[in-house]
């Protein structure tokens, strides 16, 4: 991994970015990170948040933030607002209904078996996944407990990913990469080679690993360092600062190359 200053490709015009732990600072969206989004947008960059956060949040992000669109619930859908809202879901309504029944059983087992685990406070806004809180609004759990939550999902045949605050689990053959590819193809007309040349990704945690592996131009904020031993695919470049301050470093580097 190299420092952000070592990144020298002026051809990047699309930045896909995680939100929690990447744009946020101590759980809040700071002015410097949001201002970086504005500056990137004004400079002609296409910015697309890629997050585990729920559909309800993504509706607001797509409508109000200075972004091109948003991929949510770890790839379950994408939303794009351009005079009217476009919503693309990767699971049919009937599949979602069956998934919810299976997730109820998983929820019951996790809460019974893993003491101190909680259901994410934003769960009511979700359409596709179950988010289990291990440190956002609960006393932080031990690594072995977080690992057990992930195992329970997988024992039921679900996919599970660990973020910096939640374990997210779902049914369906999708992830951040598959839906980002769909977005970039449908909304920007990019081929996969063009994606790898023109797009970059910024993240901070293990659930961003698929994106680190997909895009050669991959960035992480400094708080990724606590997870490096869990990653087979590491980011190419790492900021010197954590969270939103690190994101500003990444944005500033992209803007400097554009200038």
N, C-alpha and C positions, 0 to 999 in steps of 0.2 A: 504494500500500500504506500502511496506517495502523498505528499502534502498537496493541498489545494493549489498552491502556487505553481506546481508542476504541470497542471492541466493547461494545454495550449491549443486545443482544437477550436477554431473559430466557426465551425460548421454547425454546431449544436444550436437548434432553434426551438426545441421542445424540451421542457423540464417537467418530468413527472416527479411528484414529491409526496412522501408520507406526511402525516400531520402531527400526531402525538409523539413527543420526544424529538421531533425534527423541526417543525415550525413552532411548537409551543415551548414555553420556558416555565418550569415548575407547574405544569398543568394549565397555563394560560397562554393566550396568543399575544405576544408582546408587540409593541408598536414597530420595533425595528424589523421583525419578521414580516409583519403585514405590509409595511412600507416596501420591503424587498419584493413582495408579490406585485405591488403596484408598479414599481420601477421596471420589473421584468416585463410586465404587461405593456407598459407605455413604450418600452424599447422594441416591442414587436415579438417577444418570446411568447410561445404558447405554453401556458402553465396548467398542469392537470394534477390535482391532488389524487393520491391513490391511498386509500385508508381502510382500516377495519371498522371505522365508525358507521353508524346506522343510516338507513334510508332517510329518516326524518331529518338528520343533520345534513345529509348530502343534498337534500332538496333546497335547504337554505344556502349552502355553500355554492351550489350551481347558479342560484338566482342572484346572490348578493356579492360574492367575492369577485375580485378581478382575475378570474380564471376562465379557461376555455370550456371546462367541464370537470366532472369528478367521477372516479371509479370508487365504489363503496362496498362495504361488508366483505372485504378481501377478494373482490372480483365477482360478486354476485350480480352486479348491475353496473351500468354507467348512466349518468344524467348529464344532459347538456342543455343549457338555456340560451336560445337565440331567438328572441321575440316570443317564443313559446317553448315549453319544456318538452324535451325529448327524453324518454325513459326506455332503456333497453335492458331487459331482464334475461338471464341465462337459464333460468328454471321456469317451467310452465306453472300455472296456478295450481293445477292438480298435484304436481310434484311438491310444491311448497307446502300444501296441506298435509301430505304424507310425511314430509320432513319434520314439520312441527310436532307431530305425534311422537316421532322417534326422539326428538330433542327433549321433549318433556320427561321421558324416561331417563335420559342422560342427566338432565338437571337434577332429578330426584336422587339419583345415585351419587352425584358429585357432592351435593349439599349434605347428604347423609354420611359419606365416607371421608371427605376432606374437611376437617373442622377448621372454621375460620374463613373458608371460601364464601364468596357472595356472588350474586348475580349482578352484572353491571347495571348501573343506574340508568343507562340509556337503552336497556333491553326493550322497553315498551315501544321504542322507535324502530325496531329491527323487523325486517321481513324474512330474512333467510337464515341467520345463524343464531347461535347461543353464545353469549359473551360472559365468561366467568371472571370476576374481579379478584385479583390476587394482591393488589396494592393501591388501587386508585381511591377507593372509599372504605377499604377494610385495612386492618392491621396487616402489614406485609407478611406473606407466607414464606416458608422456607422453600428452597429449590426442589427438595424431594416432594413437597406437596404440589408444587406447580407441575412437576413431571408427572405426578399421579393423575392430575386433572387431564392432562394431555392423553395419558394412557387410557383413561376411561372413555374418552371420545373415540379413540381408535379401536378399542375393544368392541364398540358398537358399530364399527364400519364407517365412522365419520372421519373427515379430514380435520386436523387440529393444528393451529398455528399459535405460537406464543409471541405476543407483542411486549412492549415495556410495561403494560398495565393489566392486560387481559389474556386469557386463553380463549381463542375463538374457535368454535367447531361448527361444521356444516356438512351437508350431504350434497354431492354433485361433483362432477369432474371439471372444476374451474379453480383458478387462483388469480392472484394479481396479474401475473404475466399474461395468461390467456385472454383476460378481458381488456388489458391494456392493448394487446395486439389487435383485438376486435375494434376498440376505439380508434386506434391510430389508422387502421385500414379503412373503416367506415367513414370517419369524420375528417381525416386528413389525406386519405388516399395513398398512404405510405406502404411500400413493400417492406418485407422484413429486413433486407439489406439497408434500405433507407432508414428504417427505424434505428438500426444499430449505428448508423453514421450521424443522424440528425438529432437523436434523442438522448437525454441523460436522465438519471434517476438519483434522488436524494432520500436517504433513509437512516434508521437508527437502531433496528432491532431484528431478532431472528425471523419475524414474519416478512421482512423485506428481502430475505435471501434469494427468493426466486427472481426478483428484479435485479439484484446484484449479479446473478448468474447470467441473466438475459442480455443486459446492456453493457457493453464495454466501458461506456462513459458513466460510471457509477460512483456516487459520492456518499459519504456518511458524515454525520456530525460526530464529535469526539466521544460522546457517550456510547457509541457502538463498541468501544474497547472492552466493556464488561461482558460482551457477548461473543467475542471473537473466537473463543475456544468451542463455541457451539456451531460455527459457520464453516461449511465446506466451500461456499462461494462468498468471498469477501469483497468489499467495495474496492475500487481501484484507487480512490483518493479519500483522504480523511481530513476534516477540518481540525483546527487547533482548539476550537471551543465547543462546548456542549450545546445541544438543543437549538433554540431559535437564534442564538448568537452564531452558532456554527452554520446555520442556514444562510445567515447574512453573508458570511464569508464566501459560501458557494455562489450565491447570487451576485455578489460583487465581482467575483472572478469571471463569471459568464458575461456580465455587463462590460467589464474591462476589455474582454476579447472582442465583443461586438463593437465597442467604440473604436 
